[in-house]
């Protein structure tokens, strides 16, 4: 996912979909909280890790290290600006 536009779409589209489901009362607050936790702690670190792996900053075997809280801040410039 070297394309920054594709990266932003892949991180924002699921979040907007979750918020839309919540605002339209399709999901209750408990399910909203569970889905938001899965998004924040599983989906986003995986997507960030895949982006860094495709840019040859991390190796594929090290994607799991993005699960550490705050680890994405070490790669902030590479993730969001280049």
C-alpha positions as CSV (number, residue, x, y, z in Angstrom):
1,X,0.0,0.0,0.0
2,X,2.5,2.5,-1.2
3,X,-0.2,4.9,-2.5
4,X,-1.0,7.4,0.3
5,X,-4.5,8.0,-1.0
6,X,-5.3,4.3,-0.9
7,X,-3.8,4.2,2.7
8,X,-6.1,7.0,3.9
9,X,-9.1,5.4,2.3
10,X,-8.3,2.1,3.9
11,X,-8.0,3.6,7.4
12,X,-10.9,6.1,7.2
13,X,-13.6,4.2,5.3
14,X,-14.1,1.5,8.0
15,X,-14.1,4.2,10.7
16,X,-16.7,6.2,8.8
17,X,-18.8,3.1,8.2
18,X,-18.7,2.3,11.9
19,X,-19.8,5.8,12.8
20,X,-22.5,5.7,10.2
21,X,-23.9,2.4,11.6
22,X,-23.9,3.9,15.1
23,X,-25.6,7.1,14.1
24,X,-28.3,5.3,12.1
25,X,-29.0,3.1,15.2
26,X,-28.1,-0.1,13.3
27,X,-25.8,-1.3,16.0
28,X,-26.2,-0.8,19.8
29,X,-23.6,0.8,22.0
30,X,-22.0,-2.5,23.2
31,X,-21.4,-3.7,19.6
32,X,-20.2,-0.2,18.6
33,X,-17.6,-0.3,21.4
34,X,-16.4,-3.9,20.5
35,X,-16.1,-3.0,16.8
36,X,-14.2,0.2,17.7
37,X,-11.8,-1.7,19.9
38,X,-11.2,-4.2,17.1
39,X,-10.6,-1.4,14.7
40,X,-8.2,0.5,16.9
41,X,-6.2,-2.5,18.3
42,X,-6.2,-5.0,15.5
43,X,-7.2,-3.5,12.1
44,X,-5.2,-0.2,12.3
45,X,-1.9,-1.7,13.5
46,X,-2.2,-4.4,10.8
47,X,-2.8,-1.8,8.1
48,X,0.0,0.4,9.4
49,X,2.4,-2.6,9.5
50,X,1.5,-3.6,6.0
51,X,2.2,-0.1,4.7
52,X,5.5,0.0,6.4
53,X,6.4,-3.5,5.1
54,X,5.5,-2.6,1.5
55,X,7.7,0.5,1.8
56,X,10.5,-1.8,3.1
57,X,10.7,0.0,6.4
58,X,9.6,-3.1,8.4
59,X,9.8,-6.7,7.4
60,X,6.6,-8.8,7.0
61,X,7.6,-10.8,10.1
62,X,7.8,-7.7,12.2
63,X,4.2,-6.4,11.5
64,X,3.0,-7.7,14.8
65,X,5.3,-5.1,16.5
66,X,2.9,-2.4,15.5
67,X,0.5,-3.8,18.2
68,X,2.6,-2.2,20.8
69,X,0.9,1.0,22.0
70,X,2.5,4.1,20.6
71,X,4.8,2.2,18.2
72,X,3.2,3.9,15.2
73,X,4.6,7.2,16.5
74,X,8.1,6.0,15.6
75,X,7.0,5.8,12.0
76,X,4.7,8.8,11.9
77,X,6.3,10.6,9.0
78,X,6.6,7.4,6.9
79,X,2.9,6.5,7.6
80,X,1.1,9.8,7.1
81,X,3.3,12.0,4.9
82,X,5.2,9.9,2.4
